[in-house]
Structure formats: C-alpha cells, structure tokens
Amino acid sequence: MSPTPPTSPEPESEPDLRHHGDAEVRADGAGLVDLAVNVRTGTPPQWLRDHLAATLADLAAYPDGTAARAAVAARHARPADEVLLTAGAAEAFVLLARVLAPRHVAVVHPQFTEPEAALRDAGHDVRRVLLSPADGFRLTDGAVPESADLVVLGNPTNPTSVLHPAAVVAALARPGRTLVIDEAFMDTVPGETESLASARDLPGRVVVLRSLTKTWGLAGLRIGYVLGPAPLIAALAAAQPLWPVSTPALAAAEACSTPAALAEAEQAARELALWRDHLLKGLAAFPDVRVHGDPAASFVLIELPGADAVRARLREHGFAVRRGDTFPGLGPDWLRIAVRDEPTTDRLLAALGAVLAR
Ligand SMILES: Cc1ncc(COP(=O)(O)O)c(C=O)c1O
C-alpha cells in the first residue's frame, strides 16, 4: 500500500472512471450492433474454442502455469521469471497499484480508466497528464513531469487509437521510475512495431501489460500477463491470490503464443487496417466529424458537436457506440467507434448520415 494519503473524493463533474463499453451493450443495448466493445468479431476462433473445451477434462486438478509462462516468455524473448500471468490486464492494474509505493504518479490521458481507478482505490494520489487533440493526442516533449516515479501510458492508446513510437515511449524510462505501458491493443498493430514487450535494457523499471481479450475474443475467460523485471514480477506474484488463473485461461495463453497463432493475429491486424481505412474514408465525408491523429488500433475516436445526442439516435438505428465523456480529457462531443468489416461499417455510416441529416 502507498504511504501517500488517500485522495479526496472525486468532484461530481469528474468522469465516471468505472464506465466501460460493455455497459453500452448490456440490458437495453442487448440487440444492438456492438461498436462499443473492441473485441474482434467472430472470436474466439473454432480451433481455440475446441482447445479450451478439451481442458474441461483437467478441471479436477489445480492449475499449473509453468508451461503457459514458458510459452509467453518465449514469445517475447524473455526469461520465464519476467512473466506473470494474470486474470486479464485488469488484474495487473490492481496488483501494481497495491504493490508499488510511488511518490508521484502520472497517468497519461485520455486512456483506459481502470489504471487510474485502481491506483486511486489503493490510496495513491494520481496526477493526470492530458494529451491534446491539437497535438493529435501524441506525447509532447516535457508532457510527463520529470518528478514522476510511476508513469502509466497506453500504447496503442484506448480511446485515441494513437500508436506512440517505441522510441518516444522508451525515452520516458528513467532510473528510479516505473514505466507501465498498457499494450492491451498492441496485437491489433501489424508487426507490433512499437511494442516494448521484449525491451529489457531500458533504465529504471519498464513494465508491459498484455491482454488476450481483444484479438482472441476471450473477455469472459480473463487472461493477460505482465512483463517486467524479475524482482517486481515476484512482488506482484506474491500479491496474487493462490491459483489466480484458471486451467482454460492458462491453455489459452499457451495456445495464443504459438507461431501459428501469432500468424493468425498478424493476418487479423492487416485485415483490420483495411477495414479501418474504409471507416476513416466514410467518416471523412461528414464535415462535422473530426478524427485527430492517426488511428492505429481496432477503434477510432471522433469529435462531433452534440456527439452524446448522436449516440442516443444511433441506438435507435440499432448501433451502440462508446460514449467519450467518461474519459478524462474528452467530453460529450466525443465518441469511440469499433472498426468492423466493411458491410457493417457501411450500415453504420448510413445510419450516421440519417442521424446527422435530421
Ligand atoms: C486499454 C485497455 N487495457 C486493458 C484492458 C483490460 O483488458 P483485460 O480484459 O485483459 O482485463 C482494456 C479493456 O477494455 C483496455 O481497453
């Protein structure tokens, strides 16, 4: 637990950090086309379903993560003691918040809100670094205070879809600083070009979080992992409950680390890039819609005056998109849209056209 005092309660105008895209497709959103959650459609693939189903025969035994840990370590060219398997990246945020004792926490926003929520829950005083749409939500020189000894950043970033160059992210590493990079969406980038998952020689402590949720359609299984220096990995492991990752989840981690699985993910990332271009071209036809920066992940962030009302009307047309106002640094004029195949995107664009013409 952090030695810093708990922060004061958030003022009422604060965004709801605990809102996530799945809320937009639950209950009254159940029949809508889901453009709010960025899990790849048509997943998990049949071979993975079959593989997971086969593990049911082993459920009488307690899980043994040895093989999965070794497979993930080999995938990222690291020793096994630099890998911690977790119940999704979400568990890793909580472990880090509970184990680390930073004096100055800088969370780079807009980004996924759970890291900040977990840090606050653990009593840390969080300072936000707000990147600007005017800069295409890119990191600018000096944006992260020199005094920050814990820095949390997403790459590529949810919800902006910005992919920061690996060199720019690596330049944030310092002796005495823990740099946490949430790479939950890195496998949506062909070649994972800007990943620091295998970087072991940067100054300070560099921690990379990965998730199998998005590309493999395993949100309900809960499997992700942490890559980082062995002593920190050991400290995080000591904070986990016993047997935190189930046998099917361990089987998924192992199966999704094979060369064949990586080739499949790469192919999906390439196809996604074509679909994203199609969406961006369609959005460019609407003069009021602005896309800042250069989207690189499985979603696109748009700025549109009155976006909150547009979102409500899109639901009447059968589409759920993600509200933007719960992300620090954004507001009611922002929406996040998942990249889907071209026919689905065409239907969305037609609905958007109808809504904006009203
Ligand atoms: C950027 C980002 N990181 C991490 C997560 C959590 O992923 P997991 O399902 O592995 O807990 C999400 C989930 O939406 C996310 O958007």
The ligand as an SDF file (V2000), in Angstrom:
LIG
                    3D

 16 16  0  0  0  0  0  0  0  0999 V2000
   -6.5880   -0.3310  -22.9780 C   0  0  0  0  0  0  0  0  0  0  0  0
   -7.0960   -1.4800  -22.1840 C   0  0  0  0  0  0  0  0  0  0  0  0
   -6.2640   -2.0980  -21.3430 N   0  0  0  0  0  0  0  0  0  0  0  0
   -6.6740   -3.1490  -20.6160 C   0  0  0  0  0  0  0  0  0  0  0  0
   -7.9690   -3.5950  -20.6910 C   0  0  0  0  0  0  0  0  0  0  0  0
   -8.3740   -4.7510  -19.8260 C   0  0  0  0  0  0  0  0  0  0  0  0
   -8.1950   -5.9100  -20.5430 O   0  0  0  0  0  0  0  0  0  0  0  0
   -8.4270   -7.3400  -19.9030 P   0  0  0  0  0  0  0  0  0  0  0  0
   -9.6920   -7.8660  -20.4950 O   0  0  0  0  0  0  0  0  0  0  0  0
   -7.2250   -8.1260  -20.3070 O   0  0  0  0  0  0  0  0  0  0  0  0
   -8.5250   -7.1830  -18.4330 O   0  0  0  0  0  0  0  0  0  0  0  0
   -8.8710   -2.9760  -21.5350 C   0  0  0  0  0  0  0  0  0  0  0  0
  -10.2750   -3.4440  -21.6050 C   0  0  0  0  0  0  0  0  0  0  0  0
  -11.1300   -2.8280  -22.1870 O   0  0  0  0  0  0  0  0  0  0  0  0
   -8.4230   -1.8880  -22.3080 C   0  0  0  0  0  0  0  0  0  0  0  0
   -9.2450   -1.2400  -23.1340 O   0  0  0  0  0  0  0  0  0  0  0  0
  1  2  1  0
  2  3  1  0
  2 15  2  0
  3  4  2  0
  4  5  1  0
  5  6  1  0
  5 12  2  0
  6  7  1  0
  7  8  1  0
  8  9  2  0
  8 10  1  0
  8 11  1  0
 12 13  1  0
 12 15  1  0
 13 14  2  0
 15 16  1  0
M  END
$$$$
